[in-house]
Amino acid sequence: MSDRVRRQLDIIRVVAVSDAVLLVVLVACALTDREAAVSVLGPIHGVGFLALLFLCVRGAGERLWGWWFPAVVLVTAGPPGSLIGELRIRRTLDG
């Protein structure tokens, strides 16, 4: 079971880091008035957020972790909550 949880957490980590980098670029573009870039990057970031939320909800539904994880992802708008939750679960697995 812990190998399955670790694999799911690996996927969440990759998506979260990618979405976090995208968010930084999106904010930089927004602050420098690059509207064309914002109109492209905004929806991509939105899809990344929904992917993170889906992955965390699926894991909770499969009882790999609790429902607190998708709740934290939702409240923190994606990458920060998913990275915090992922780290917390890994620490629990490692003992």
TORKOL-4160 file (C-alpha; in steps of 0.2 Angstrom, whole numbers, padded with zeros to 4 digits, m for minus):
95
<pt num="1" X="0000" Y="0000" Z="0000"/>
<pt num="2" X="0014" Y="0012" Z="0004"/>
<pt num="3" X="0022" Y="0010" Z="m0013"/>
<pt num="4" X="0005" Y="0015" Z="m0021"/>
<pt num="5" X="0003" Y="0030" Z="m0010"/>
<pt num="6" X="0021" Y="0035" Z="m0014"/>
<pt num="7" X="0018" Y="0034" Z="m0033"/>
<pt num="8" X="0002" Y="0044" Z="m0031"/>
<pt num="9" X="0012" Y="0057" Z="m0021"/>
<pt num="10" X="0026" Y="0058" Z="m0034"/>
<pt num="11" X="0013" Y="0062" Z="m0047"/>
<pt num="12" X="0005" Y="0075" Z="m0036"/>
<pt num="13" X="0023" Y="0083" Z="m0033"/>
<pt num="14" X="0027" Y="0084" Z="m0051"/>
<pt num="15" X="0010" Y="0092" Z="m0055"/>
<pt num="16" X="0011" Y="0104" Z="m0040"/>
<pt num="17" X="0029" Y="0110" Z="m0044"/>
<pt num="18" X="0024" Y="0112" Z="m0063"/>
<pt num="19" X="0009" Y="0122" Z="m0058"/>
<pt num="20" X="0018" Y="0133" Z="m0045"/>
<pt num="21" X="0031" Y="0138" Z="m0058"/>
<pt num="22" X="0017" Y="0142" Z="m0070"/>
<pt num="23" X="0009" Y="0152" Z="m0057"/>
<pt num="24" X="0025" Y="0162" Z="m0054"/>
<pt num="25" X="0026" Y="0166" Z="m0073"/>
<pt num="26" X="0008" Y="0170" Z="m0074"/>
<pt num="27" X="0009" Y="0183" Z="m0059"/>
<pt num="28" X="0025" Y="0190" Z="m0067"/>
<pt num="29" X="0016" Y="0192" Z="m0084"/>
<pt num="30" X="0001" Y="0200" Z="m0075"/>
<pt num="31" X="0012" Y="0212" Z="m0066"/>
<pt num="32" X="0021" Y="0218" Z="m0082"/>
<pt num="33" X="0004" Y="0220" Z="m0092"/>
<pt num="34" X="0007" Y="0205" Z="m0104"/>
<pt num="35" X="m0011" Y="0202" Z="m0107"/>
<pt num="36" X="m0009" Y="0190" Z="m0121"/>
<pt num="37" X="0002" Y="0179" Z="m0110"/>
<pt num="38" X="m0010" Y="0180" Z="m0096"/>
<pt num="39" X="m0024" Y="0175" Z="m0107"/>
<pt num="40" X="m0015" Y="0159" Z="m0112"/>
<pt num="41" X="m0007" Y="0155" Z="m0095"/>
<pt num="42" X="m0022" Y="0158" Z="m0084"/>
<pt num="43" X="m0032" Y="0144" Z="m0091"/>
<pt num="44" X="m0017" Y="0132" Z="m0091"/>
<pt num="45" X="m0014" Y="0136" Z="m0073"/>
<pt num="46" X="m0033" Y="0133" Z="m0070"/>
<pt num="47" X="m0032" Y="0116" Z="m0078"/>
<pt num="48" X="m0016" Y="0112" Z="m0067"/>
<pt num="49" X="m0026" Y="0117" Z="m0051"/>
<pt num="50" X="m0041" Y="0106" Z="m0056"/>
<pt num="51" X="m0029" Y="0091" Z="m0060"/>
<pt num="52" X="m0021" Y="0093" Z="m0042"/>
<pt num="53" X="m0038" Y="0094" Z="m0034"/>
<pt num="54" X="m0044" Y="0078" Z="m0044"/>
<pt num="55" X="m0028" Y="0068" Z="m0039"/>
<pt num="56" X="m0030" Y="0073" Z="m0021"/>
<pt num="57" X="m0049" Y="0069" Z="m0021"/>
<pt num="58" X="m0046" Y="0052" Z="m0030"/>
<pt num="59" X="m0033" Y="0047" Z="m0017"/>
<pt num="60" X="m0045" Y="0052" Z="m0003"/>
<pt num="61" X="m0059" Y="0042" Z="m0011"/>
<pt num="62" X="m0047" Y="0027" Z="m0013"/>
<pt num="63" X="m0043" Y="0029" Z="0006"/>
<pt num="64" X="m0025" Y="0033" Z="0003"/>
<pt num="65" X="m0026" Y="0048" Z="0014"/>
<pt num="66" X="m0040" Y="0058" Z="0022"/>
<pt num="67" X="m0051" Y="0071" Z="0015"/>
<pt num="68" X="m0041" Y="0085" Z="0023"/>
<pt num="69" X="m0029" Y="0084" Z="0009"/>
<pt num="70" X="m0041" Y="0090" Z="m0005"/>
<pt num="71" X="m0048" Y="0103" Z="0007"/>
<pt num="72" X="m0031" Y="0110" Z="0010"/>
<pt num="73" X="m0028" Y="0110" Z="m0009"/>
<pt num="74" X="m0044" Y="0119" Z="m0012"/>
<pt num="75" X="m0041" Y="0132" Z="0002"/>
<pt num="76" X="m0023" Y="0136" Z="m0004"/>
<pt num="77" X="m0027" Y="0137" Z="m0022"/>
<pt num="78" X="m0017" Y="0122" Z="m0027"/>
<pt num="79" X="0002" Y="0120" Z="m0027"/>
<pt num="80" X="0005" Y="0126" Z="m0009"/>
<pt num="81" X="m0008" Y="0115" Z="m0001"/>
<pt num="82" X="m0003" Y="0100" Z="m0012"/>
<pt num="83" X="0015" Y="0101" Z="m0008"/>
<pt num="84" X="0012" Y="0103" Z="0011"/>
<pt num="85" X="0000" Y="0089" Z="0011"/>
<pt num="86" X="0012" Y="0078" Z="0001"/>
<pt num="87" X="0026" Y="0082" Z="0013"/>
<pt num="88" X="0015" Y="0078" Z="0028"/>
<pt num="89" X="0009" Y="0061" Z="0021"/>
<pt num="90" X="0027" Y="0056" Z="0016"/>
<pt num="91" X="0033" Y="0060" Z="0034"/>
<pt num="92" X="0019" Y="0049" Z="0041"/>
<pt num="93" X="0024" Y="0035" Z="0029"/>
<pt num="94" X="0043" Y="0036" Z="0034"/>
<pt num="95" X="0038" Y="0034" Z="0052"/>
